[in-house]
């Protein structure tokens, strides 16, 4: 089982309950082990990020392929999407597995890690979405996500 990672940076959005990222499994079961969210440029409103399952990928327009930690592993089937012309279908905040609170200050960070037995997993044709429950406000800020998974 190989380890993979992907990082994406994007501006905040001024619509509450907007999917920021969607880690999607194109073929293998993914075991999410680490999420690191940072806010290098603070938004006006405090982010209320939560992690839920996604059941449809949407029509992605920006995606990052997983990078192998070991160059001898197979190419990743997992991808990290960050923009869509048609949004993915994601669970409601009441179905969140993890909340990712960020302090309202530039440089705020949140780390979440799990061992193999407690990792969040998703199977082929499904995903794990990170959603911001709050609108960003007048200053949308910048958000960076790093995801590490095994497949």
N, C-alpha and C positions, 0 to 999 in steps of 0.2 A: 504494500500500500504506500503510494507516494505522497509527498507533501507538496503543496502548491500555495501560491499566494498571489494576490492582486491588490493594487492600490488605485484609488480614483479620487480626484479632487473636483469639487463643483461648488458653484454659488448656491446660497440658500434660495428658497422660493417663498412667494407671498401668498400661497394658498395652503391653508391648514390641511393636515392629513394627506401629505404628498409623499409618494415613494421617492426616496433619495437614491437607493441602490437596491439591486436585486441580484443575489448570487444564484445562478441558475445551473442546474445539472442537465447537461445534454446527453449523458449516457451512463455514467457511473453513479453509485451512491456517494454523496459527499458528506463528510463528517466535519462540520465547522468547529474549529478549535480555538480560534482567536479572532476577536474584533477589536480594532483600535480606531477610535474616532477622535479627531482633533478639530479644533476651530481656530485656525491661524488668524482669521479676521473675524471679530465678533459681529454677530447680527444684532439688530435692535431688540428683538424678543428672545427670551431663553428657549433654546431648542428642547423639544420633548420627543426624543427619538425612542422608537420601540422596534423590536424584532418580532416578525410574524412570518408564517408560511405564505408562499405565493403558489397559486394553482394554475396561472396562465402567465407566460412570459411577456406578453404584449408585443409590440413592434418596436424593437430596440433600435436606436439610431447611434448610440455610443456604448461601446462594450470593450472590456479589457479581458484578454485571455489569461488564464492562470499561468503563472511562471513556475517551472519545476524547480524545487530546491536541489534535487539530485539530477544532474544532466543525463543520467542513464535511465531515468524513469520515462514512461510513455508521456506523450503530450496530454495536457489537462483536458478533461471534458467540461469542467466547470468554468463559467465565465462570470464576470462582474459587470452588470449593465448599470448605466447611470443616466440615460436619457432615452425617451421613447416618443414616437409619434402617436402611438396608442398605448396607454399605460398598462402595466401588468395588473393582474387580479390578485389582491393581497387580503389577508385577514384583517379584522377589526382590532382596534386597540385592546378590546376586552379579551382577545385571543393571544396577546403578546406573551412571549416566553421570557423576554428580557427587556428592561427599560434601561436606556443609556443616558443618564442625566449629564448635562454639560453646564458648568458654571458660565455665567454670562460675562466672559472676559476673553480677550485674545489669548490664545495659547492653552485654553481649556482642553483637557484630554480625558478620555475614558477608555479603560482596558477591560476586556472580558476574555477569560481563558477557561478552557475545560480540558480535562483529560479525555482519553479515548472513550471511556465508559459513559461519560456525561456530556459528550459532544452533541450538538444539535445536528441531526442528519436530515437529508432529503434524498429522495430517489430520483431516477431519471424522469425528466418531464415535469419537474417541480422545482421550487426554489425557496430561498430564505430572503425576505425583504427587510430593509431598514427604512422606516417611515418617520417623517417628522410630523408630529401632531400639531405643531404650532406654525403659523405664518412667521416668516423671518422679520418682517417689519421694514421700516424705511431703509435701513442698512441691511442688505441681505446676508452679508458675511460670506466666509469661505469655509467649507467643510471638507475634510479629508478622511477617507475610510481605507483601512488596510484589513483585508480578510485573509486568514490562513486556514486551509482545510486539507483533509486527506481524502484520497479517493483510490 
